[in-house]
């Protein structure tokens, strides 16, 4: 009995081993491991904190003149570059942003006004702009849309000349500025912006030695792009 049982078990084992290759052939091939795509790193922008940066663009200033030979000189517009630096601080409240910013901008523009039939000429020049402004904006993820306004200063020079007289007046005038812009965070430390600012001065530059000639700086407009470095990213 025992011998019969061992013979039966041995026969079953031989059969299993003989059929193993065919079973292996019938089994599905194991697929290669799938590669999992790695998502690019993301960040939740936070605008709060100190920042500083640089900007560049174009400036236009509007002038008018009254007095002797006004018909020959009249009004005039200066156009030139606007290059400068800015710095500020932002407070963020959910989607809302409240900030303060100061900037200084070089505006090297000069123009001569006059008439070939008159010996009177006026040379106008603007040197620099500066402002301290508040900013109020709303954030949409990486994008900030804002309005801005505050107090501004401008420096320049006005030279009125004709036969027998010459009057050169340098000035620093105070006025107001309003504007707005859009800013986008490239990464937690760097943001890019485009903004437009309108300066209102209505400043009279008097030339008393030339029959009461008055050169008036009415306003200036600056359109510029800029980059800012945020010192306290959250």
Secondary structure, DSSP 8 states (H G I E B T S, - for coil): -HHHHHHHHHHHHHHHHHHHHHHHHHS---------------------EEEEEEEEEEEEEEEEEESTTHHHH--EEEEEEEEEEEEEEEEEETTEEEEEEEEEEEEEEEEEEE-TT-S-EEEEEEEEEEEEEEEEEEEETTEEEEEEEEEEEEEEEEEEEETTEEEEEEEEEEEEEEEEEEEEESSSSEEEEEEEEEEEEEEEEEETTTTTEEEEEEEEEEEEEEEEEESS--
